Amino acid sequence: MATATADQRSPLSRVQPAAKGQLRARPGVGTAIETPQLSVVVVNFCQWRNTARLTRQLRRSEAVRRGAAEVVIVDNDSPRKRVAETLGKLSGVSVYFNGANEGFARAVNRGSNLSRGEWVLLLNPDVSVPDGFLDDVLDAAQRWPGVDSRCGVVGFQLRNRDGTRQASAGRFPTLMRTAAGMLLPRARRKCGHRPLTGRVPVPWVTGGCLLVRRDCYEELGGLDERFFLYYEDVDFCLRARAAGWSIWYDPALQVTHHWPLHVRDVPPPLRLVTRHALLTYSRKHWPRWQAGVLSGVVRVEAAARQRLARRRGDEAADHWYGELRRLTGDLAAGRADAVAGHIRRAADTLHGIAAAQDGRTQ
């Protein structure tokens, strides 16, 4: 399992799939294309119904029927469902299975390395897209080099289930912004709302619906696998900007994101994983003293939540907030194996959390 304390990223080739789907691009209306120009990568974790629904929506695009777009699904060791085998038999769709939940970033990297498009579109399974969506994405991707030759990443407008705008981009986290964000509603802590006046350059865009130019992706080596879940999108955009690529937000294309983190309960194991991601980001990009301050804040937070859990008699929460306290100490001390153990144990509890949103989209 790749974790935030690994000094070296494990090669993707070490993870062998239990089964491989084959790409079978089938001509539709128009000329068939041998090599896809757009690859959609979907990481599934205990959301087979959502993944199947999204795949059906994506295949309602001419781009898939004529082979200009492909869909690559990477499963992070979910309980195997019959629908998984069905998806792997669809034209233009591939399904790959990891033998363990190795985190979002590593699964994305694997899917991207196994895909062939000039552009890679990352989509969460709990996203809904309109018919013909990939046709519009492909049209936009083909126009972008003319707009900005160094365009590396494009984010689109996310919408809530009720049609209202969902924050889709943001400023890079700093110690002050992170501390101030703790006083804001969860929906505004990481992302910020952008006006719907047209495409604009932004610091970073969310990975729930993220279009990446393959040249940019390969130059950066993909997502940093030290992030198990969360903040890998912010880190990628920061590295892309440092390498001379530009990041754009384009509200012309819109999707519905049904279950963003800020509308869900965050049980202690999931909080451990997200705090781990924030601490990883701070240690990588902030001055050492600021990362140390954040580590202390998280440790105090964990201790306060642990005391509250004990007063309530919640033994499970008591355990996990104690685990979070130990994780902050192990991360600060550079104990990579210990941190990996914390993440692995937390990840083992996330199946039910992820499955709770399965089938609850439209």
C-alpha positions in Angstrom: 0.0 0.0 0.0 1.4 3.4 -0.9 1.3 5.8 1.9 2.2 9.4 2.7 5.5 8.4 4.3 7.0 6.3 1.6 10.1 7.9 0.3 9.9 6.0 -3.0 6.8 5.4 -5.0 6.2 1.7 -5.9 6.2 1.0 -9.6 2.8 0.4 -11.0 4.1 -2.7 -12.8 4.4 -4.5 -9.4 0.7 -4.6 -9.0 -0.7 -7.4 -11.2 -4.4 -7.3 -12.1 -6.5 -10.3 -11.2 -8.2 -9.9 -14.5 -8.0 -7.6 -17.5 -10.7 -6.2 -19.7 -9.9 -5.7 -23.3 -10.6 -2.5 -25.2 -12.9 -3.2 -28.1 -13.6 0.1 -29.7 -16.6 -0.4 -32.1 -17.3 1.9 -35.0 -20.4 4.0 -34.6 -21.6 6.7 -36.8 -18.6 8.1 -38.7 -15.1 6.8 -39.0 -13.8 4.5 -36.4 -10.6 5.6 -34.6 -7.9 3.1 -33.7 -6.3 5.0 -30.9 -8.6 6.9 -28.4 -7.9 10.6 -28.0 -9.6 10.8 -24.6 -9.3 8.3 -21.8 -11.8 8.4 -18.9 -10.3 6.9 -15.6 -12.8 5.9 -12.9 -11.6 4.5 -9.6 -14.2 2.2 -8.1 -14.3 1.4 -4.4 -17.5 -0.4 -3.2 -19.6 1.6 -5.7 -20.3 -0.9 -8.5 -23.8 0.4 -9.1 -22.7 4.0 -9.3 -19.8 3.0 -11.6 -22.1 1.0 -13.9 -24.6 3.9 -14.1 -21.8 6.4 -14.9 -20.3 4.0 -17.5 -23.7 3.8 -19.2 -24.0 7.5 -19.3 -20.5 7.9 -20.7 -21.2 5.4 -23.5 -24.1 7.6 -24.7 -21.4 9.6 -26.5 -20.5 9.3 -30.2 -16.9 9.5 -29.1 -17.1 6.1 -27.4 -19.0 4.5 -30.2 -16.4 5.5 -32.8 -13.4 4.7 -30.6 -12.3 8.3 -29.9 -12.9 7.9 -26.2 -12.3 4.9 -23.9 -13.4 4.2 -20.3 -10.9 2.6 -17.9 -12.2 1.4 -14.5 -9.8 0.5 -11.8 -11.2 -1.3 -8.7 -9.6 -0.9 -5.4 -10.4 -4.4 -4.0 -14.1 -4.0 -3.7 -16.3 -7.1 -3.1 -16.6 -8.6 -6.6 -20.0 -8.0 -8.2 -21.4 -9.6 -11.3 -21.8 -6.1 -12.8 -18.0 -5.9 -12.9 -17.7 -8.7 -15.4 -20.5 -7.2 -17.4 -18.8 -3.9 -17.6 -15.6 -5.5 -18.8 -17.4 -6.9 -21.8 -18.7 -3.6 -23.1 -17.0 -2.1 -26.1 -14.7 0.8 -25.3 -14.6 -0.2 -21.6 -11.7 -1.9 -19.6 -11.9 -3.1 -16.0 -8.8 -3.8 -13.9 -8.7 -5.2 -10.4 -6.3 -4.3 -7.6 -5.6 -6.9 -5.0 -5.8 -4.4 -2.2 -7.1 -0.9 -1.6 -4.0 1.0 -2.4 -5.4 4.5 -2.4 -7.0 6.8 -4.9 -3.7 8.3 -6.3 -2.1 4.9 -7.1 -5.3 3.6 -8.7 -5.5 6.7 -10.9 -1.9 6.3 -11.9 -2.5 2.7 -12.9 -5.6 3.5 -14.9 -3.8 6.3 -16.7 -0.8 4.2 -17.5 -3.1 1.5 -19.0 -5.0 4.1 -21.1 -4.0 5.6 -24.4 -5.7 8.9 -24.9 -3.9 12.3 -25.4 -6.1 13.6 -22.6 -7.1 11.8 -19.4 -10.4 12.6 -17.7 -10.7 11.6 -14.0 -14.3 11.1 -12.8 -15.6 9.9 -9.5 -18.2 7.1 -9.6 -20.7 9.3 -7.8 -20.8 11.8 -10.7 -23.6 12.0 -13.2 -23.0 13.3 -16.7 -25.4 14.3 -19.5 -25.7 12.4 -22.8 -23.0 13.3 -25.2 -20.8 14.6 -22.4 -17.6 13.0 -23.8 -18.2 14.5 -27.2 -18.2 17.9 -25.5 -15.1 17.1 -23.5 -13.3 16.0 -26.5 -14.3 19.1 -28.5 -13.1 21.2 -25.6 -9.8 19.3 -25.3 -9.1 19.7 -29.0 -9.6 23.5 -28.7 -7.5 24.1 -25.6 -4.0 24.0 -27.3 -5.1 26.8 -29.5 -6.3 28.8 -26.5 -3.2 28.1 -24.3 -0.4 25.9 -25.6 0.7 25.2 -22.0 -2.8 24.2 -20.8 -2.2 21.1 -18.7 -5.3 20.8 -16.5 -8.9 21.8 -16.9 -11.6 21.5 -14.3 -15.3 21.8 -15.0 -18.3 23.0 -13.0 -19.6 20.6 -10.4 -23.2 20.8 -9.4 -25.0 19.6 -6.3 -28.0 17.2 -6.5 -30.4 20.1 -6.3 -28.7 21.9 -9.2 -26.8 24.5 -7.1 -23.2 25.2 -7.7 -20.6 23.1 -5.9 -17.2 24.6 -5.2 -14.9 23.2 -7.9 -11.6 25.1 -7.5 -9.6 26.9 -4.9 -6.5 28.6 -3.7 -3.5 26.7 -2.4 -3.7 25.9 1.3 -1.5 27.8 3.7 -1.3 27.6 7.4 -3.4 30.7 7.9 -6.0 29.7 5.4 -6.2 26.2 6.8 -6.6 27.6 10.4 -9.2 30.1 9.2 -11.0 27.4 7.2 -11.8 25.5 10.4 -14.2 28.3 11.2 -16.0 28.0 7.8 -18.6 25.5 6.6 -17.0 22.3 5.4 -18.2 23.0 1.8 -15.8 26.1 1.7 -12.8 24.8 3.6 -10.9 23.4 0.7 -12.6 24.8 -2.5 -14.0 28.1 -3.4 -16.9 29.1 -5.7 -16.0 30.6 -9.1 -18.3 32.9 -11.1 -20.0 31.4 -14.2 -18.7 34.1 -16.5 -16.4 31.9 -18.5 -13.1 30.1 -18.4 -10.5 31.5 -16.1 -7.0 30.4 -14.9 -7.1 29.1 -11.3 -4.5 27.7 -8.8 -6.1 24.2 -8.7 -9.3 22.3 -9.6 -10.9 19.3 -7.9 -10.0 15.8 -8.9 -13.7 14.7 -9.0 -13.9 15.9 -12.6 -10.4 16.7 -13.8 -9.1 16.8 -17.4 -5.4 16.4 -17.7 -3.2 16.6 -20.8 -1.1 13.4 -21.0 2.1 15.3 -21.7 1.6 17.1 -18.4 0.6 14.0 -16.6 3.7 12.0 -17.7 6.1 14.9 -17.2 5.0 15.1 -13.5 4.9 11.3 -13.0 1.2 11.3 -12.3 -0.4 11.8 -8.9 1.9 11.5 -5.9 1.1 8.1 -4.4 2.1 9.3 -0.9 -1.4 10.7 -0.8 -3.8 7.8 0.0 -6.9 9.9 -0.4 -7.6 13.7 -0.6 -5.3 16.6 -1.5 -3.6 14.7 -4.4 -5.4 17.0 -6.8 -4.1 20.1 -5.1 -0.6 18.8 -5.0 -0.7 17.8 -8.7 -1.9 21.2 -9.8 0.8 22.9 -7.7 3.5 20.8 -9.3 2.0 21.4 -12.7 2.2 25.2 -12.3 5.7 24.9 -11.0 6.6 23.0 -14.2 5.1 25.7 -16.4 1.7 24.2 -17.1 -1.4 26.3 -16.7 -4.6 25.3 -14.8 -8.0 26.4 -16.0 -11.5 26.3 -14.8 -14.2 26.0 -17.5 -17.8 26.2 -16.4 -19.1 25.5 -19.9 -19.3 21.8 -19.1 -21.2 20.8 -16.0 -21.6 17.5 -14.1 -23.5 16.6 -10.9 -21.4 15.4 -8.0 -23.9 13.6 -5.6 -21.8 12.9 -2.5 -18.9 15.3 -2.0 -17.2 14.8 1.3 -18.6 18.0 2.9 -22.2 16.6 2.7 -21.4 13.3 4.3 -20.7 12.3 7.9 -17.0 11.9 8.5 -16.5 8.9 10.8 -13.2 8.8 12.7 -11.3 6.4 10.3 -12.1 8.6 7.3 -11.1 11.7 9.3 -7.8 10.0 10.0 -7.2 9.5 6.3 -8.1 13.0 5.3 -6.0 14.5 8.1 -3.2 12.3 7.0 -3.5 13.9 3.5 -3.5 17.4 4.8 -0.4 16.7 7.0 1.3 15.1 4.0 0.6 18.2 1.9 1.9 20.6 4.6 5.1 18.5 5.1 5.7 18.6 1.3 5.0 22.2 0.5 5.1 24.4 3.6 8.1 25.6 5.7 9.0 23.0 8.3 7.9 25.0 11.2 4.4 25.6 9.7 4.0 21.9 9.1 5.0 21.3 12.7 2.4 23.8 13.9 -0.3 22.0 11.9 0.8 18.7 13.3 0.3 20.1 16.8 -3.1 21.4 15.9 -4.2 18.0 14.5 -2.8 16.3 17.6 -4.8 18.6 19.9 -7.9 18.1 17.8 -7.5 14.4 18.0 -7.1 14.5 21.8 -10.1 16.7 22.2 -12.3 14.4 20.1 -10.9 11.4 21.9 -11.9 12.8 25.3 -15.4 13.6 24.0 -15.7 10.1 22.6 -14.8 8.6 26.0 -17.4 10.8 27.8 -20.0 9.5 25.3 -18.8 5.9 25.8 -18.0 5.6 22.1 -15.2 3.0 22.2 -14.7 2.9 18.4 -14.2 6.7 18.1 -12.0 6.7 21.2 -9.8 4.1 19.5 -9.5 5.9 16.1 -8.8 9.3 17.6 -6.1 7.7 19.6 -4.8 6.2 16.4 -4.8 9.7 14.8 -2.8 11.1 17.6 -0.2 8.3 17.1 -0.2 8.9 13.4 0.7 12.5 13.8 3.6 11.6 16.0 4.8 8.8 13.7 4.6 11.0 10.7 6.6 13.8 12.4 9.2 11.3 13.4 9.5 9.8 9.9 8.3 6.3 11.0 7.1 5.2 7.6 6.1 1.7 8.5 4.1 2.8 11.4 2.2 5.4 9.4 1.6 2.8 6.7 0.0 0.6 9.4 -2.3 3.4 10.5 -3.5 4.1 6.9 -3.9 0.4 6.2 -6.1 -0.2 9.3 -8.2 2.8 8.6 -8.6 1.8 4.9 -9.8 -1.6 6.0 -12.8 0.0 7.7 -13.9 2.2 4.7 -15.9 -0.4 2.7 -19.1 0.3 4.5 -18.6 4.1 4.3 -18.2 4.0 0.5 -20.9 1.4 0.0 -23.4 3.7 1.8 -23.5 6.0 -1.3 -23.7 3.2 -3.9 -26.9 3.3 -6.0 -28.0 6.6 -4.6 -27.3 8.7 -7.7 -29.3 9.3 -10.8 
